Amino acid sequence: MRQRPIPGTTGHVRTMSLLGDPVLHAACAEVTEFGPALDRLIEDMFATMYAAQGVGLAANQIGVGQRVFVYDCPDDEEVRHVGHLVNPRLVRADGDAFVGPEGCLSLPGLEAGTARFDHAVVEGVTSDGAPVRISGTGFFARCLQHECDHLDGTVYADRVTGLRARRLRRAVRRAPWSAGAPRG
């Protein structure tokens, strides 16, 4: 029997920031106030992530420039990882680097091969300020790196190079949501 509430069940789905929105390209501020407003933000983030069928979501993806992300992501062994991090910092990304398909809720319907390490460690705190250290491998490591990038103002499209980058830029230009996206 489940002892904890399901994340996001009391949250509200918020509007997603799309590629080209300045909030996605600015580093997020540290969270300094903990309490009900932060708890509501995290619940809304889970609700929004689930509604968009994602595995992770950073606060700036819903227009909030604070260092918070949520995740519900499997690793390569299909172990499910669910949680949130406040003021996270990527403290280690190592192991083998793999180019794998990566998508983003702020670039709906698109993906591109993106290089990521197969192991990542992130440190931060929970919504009540308790220290936490999360270690992930495989797909979950990719998720952790992706969400930390968001909070630093980087989207995965910024990491894509060469032919993949040109194809992704072309797909962005053709996407129905891309009116304000960069045309680079």
C-alpha positions as CSV (number, residue, x, y, z in Angstrom):
1,M,0.0,0.0,0.0
2,R,1.3,3.4,-0.9
3,Q,2.2,5.6,2.0
4,R,3.0,8.8,0.1
5,P,0.7,11.0,-2.1
6,I,1.3,10.6,-5.8
7,P,3.2,13.7,-7.0
8,G,1.3,16.1,-9.1
9,T,-2.2,15.0,-8.1
10,T,-2.9,18.3,-6.4
11,G,-1.0,20.4,-9.0
12,H,-2.2,22.5,-11.9
13,V,-0.9,22.1,-15.4
14,R,1.0,25.2,-16.5
15,T,1.8,26.5,-19.9
16,M,5.1,25.2,-21.3
17,S,7.8,27.6,-22.4
18,L,9.0,26.8,-25.9
19,L,12.3,27.1,-27.6
20,G,13.0,30.8,-28.2
21,D,11.5,31.9,-24.9
22,P,14.2,34.0,-23.1
23,V,13.5,32.2,-19.8
24,L,15.0,29.0,-21.3
25,H,18.3,30.7,-22.1
26,A,19.0,32.4,-18.8
27,A,20.5,30.8,-15.7
28,C,18.0,30.2,-13.0
29,A,18.2,31.8,-9.5
30,E,18.8,29.9,-6.3
31,V,15.7,29.2,-4.3
32,T,15.9,31.1,-1.0
33,E,12.3,30.8,0.3
34,F,11.1,27.3,1.3
35,G,7.5,26.8,2.2
36,P,4.0,26.4,0.7
37,A,4.8,28.4,-2.5
38,L,7.7,26.1,-3.4
39,D,5.6,23.0,-2.6
40,R,2.8,24.3,-4.9
41,L,5.4,24.9,-7.7
42,I,6.7,21.4,-7.4
43,E,3.2,19.9,-7.5
44,D,2.4,22.0,-10.6
45,M,5.7,20.9,-12.2
46,F,4.8,17.2,-11.7
47,A,1.3,17.8,-13.0
48,T,2.6,19.6,-16.1
49,M,5.3,17.0,-16.7
50,Y,2.8,14.2,-16.5
51,A,0.3,16.0,-18.8
52,A,3.0,16.4,-21.4
53,Q,4.1,12.8,-21.0
54,G,7.7,13.8,-20.0
55,V,10.3,12.2,-17.7
56,G,11.7,15.5,-16.3
57,L,10.8,19.2,-16.1
58,A,12.8,22.2,-15.0
59,A,11.1,25.2,-13.5
60,N,12.1,27.6,-16.3
61,Q,10.2,25.3,-18.7
62,I,7.0,26.7,-17.1
63,G,8.4,30.2,-17.0
64,V,9.8,30.2,-13.4
65,G,13.4,31.2,-13.2
66,Q,14.3,29.2,-10.1
67,R,16.6,26.2,-9.7
68,V,14.1,23.4,-9.3
69,F,13.4,20.3,-11.3
70,V,11.2,17.2,-11.0
71,Y,11.7,13.8,-12.6
72,D,9.9,10.5,-13.1
73,C,12.4,8.6,-15.1
74,P,13.6,5.0,-15.6
75,D,17.2,4.0,-15.8
76,D,18.5,1.5,-18.3
77,E,17.5,-1.4,-16.0
78,E,13.9,-0.1,-15.9
79,V,14.2,1.1,-12.3
80,R,11.9,4.0,-11.8
81,H,13.3,7.2,-10.2
82,V,10.7,9.8,-8.9
83,G,11.6,13.0,-7.1
84,H,12.5,16.6,-7.2
85,L,15.6,18.7,-6.5
86,V,15.9,22.3,-5.3
87,N,19.1,24.2,-6.0
88,P,20.6,21.2,-7.8
89,R,24.2,21.1,-9.0
90,L,25.7,18.5,-11.3
91,V,28.7,17.4,-9.3
92,R,29.9,14.6,-11.6
93,A,29.2,13.4,-15.1
94,D,31.5,10.6,-16.2
95,G,31.8,7.2,-17.6
96,D,31.3,6.6,-21.3
97,A,29.8,9.3,-23.4
98,F,27.0,8.2,-25.7
99,V,25.2,10.0,-28.5
100,G,21.5,9.0,-28.0
101,P,18.2,10.4,-29.0
102,E,17.1,13.3,-26.8
103,G,13.9,15.2,-26.8
104,C,12.5,18.1,-24.7
105,L,9.1,19.2,-23.7
106,S,10.1,22.7,-24.8
107,L,10.8,21.4,-28.3
108,P,7.6,19.2,-28.6
109,G,7.8,16.4,-31.2
110,L,11.5,16.8,-32.0
111,E,14.6,14.9,-31.0
112,A,18.2,14.7,-32.0
113,G,21.3,12.6,-31.1
114,T,23.0,14.3,-28.2
115,A,26.1,13.3,-26.4
116,R,25.8,12.6,-22.7
117,F,27.8,10.7,-20.1
118,D,26.3,7.4,-18.8
119,H,26.7,8.3,-15.1
120,A,25.7,11.5,-13.3
121,V,25.6,12.7,-9.7
122,V,23.5,15.7,-8.7
123,E,23.4,17.3,-5.2
124,G,20.7,19.7,-3.9
125,V,18.0,19.8,-1.3
126,T,14.4,18.8,-1.0
127,S,11.5,21.2,-0.7
128,D,12.0,21.2,3.0
129,G,15.7,21.9,2.8
130,A,17.1,18.4,3.5
131,P,20.3,17.7,1.6
132,V,20.0,15.0,-1.1
133,R,22.4,13.4,-3.5
134,I,21.1,11.6,-6.6
135,S,23.2,9.2,-8.7
136,G,21.9,7.9,-12.0
137,T,23.1,5.7,-14.9
138,G,22.0,5.3,-18.5
139,F,18.8,7.1,-19.4
140,F,18.3,8.5,-15.9
141,A,21.8,10.0,-16.0
142,R,20.9,11.6,-19.3
143,C,17.7,13.1,-17.7
144,L,19.7,14.5,-14.7
145,Q,22.2,16.2,-17.1
146,H,19.4,17.5,-19.3
147,E,17.5,19.1,-16.4
148,C,20.7,20.6,-14.8
149,D,21.4,22.1,-18.3
150,H,18.0,23.7,-18.3
151,L,18.6,25.4,-15.0
152,D,21.9,26.8,-16.4
153,G,20.1,28.2,-19.4
154,T,21.0,25.5,-21.9
155,V,18.7,23.4,-24.0
156,Y,19.8,20.2,-25.6
157,A,19.6,21.8,-29.0
158,D,22.6,23.9,-27.9
159,R,24.7,20.8,-27.5
160,V,23.8,19.2,-30.9
161,T,26.5,19.7,-33.5
162,G,27.2,19.1,-37.2
163,L,24.6,17.6,-39.5
164,R,22.4,16.8,-36.5
165,A,22.3,20.4,-35.5
166,R,21.4,21.5,-39.1
167,R,18.6,18.9,-39.2
168,L,17.3,20.0,-35.8
169,R,17.3,23.7,-36.8
170,R,15.4,22.9,-40.0
171,A,12.8,20.8,-38.0
172,V,12.4,23.7,-35.5
173,R,11.7,26.1,-38.3
174,R,9.0,23.8,-39.7
175,A,7.4,23.0,-36.3
176,P,4.0,24.6,-35.8
177,W,5.0,26.0,-32.4
178,S,8.2,27.7,-33.5
179,A,7.0,31.2,-34.3
180,G,9.5,32.8,-31.8
181,A,12.3,30.2,-32.1
182,P,15.7,31.3,-33.4
183,R,16.2,30.6,-37.1
184,G,20.0,30.1,-36.8
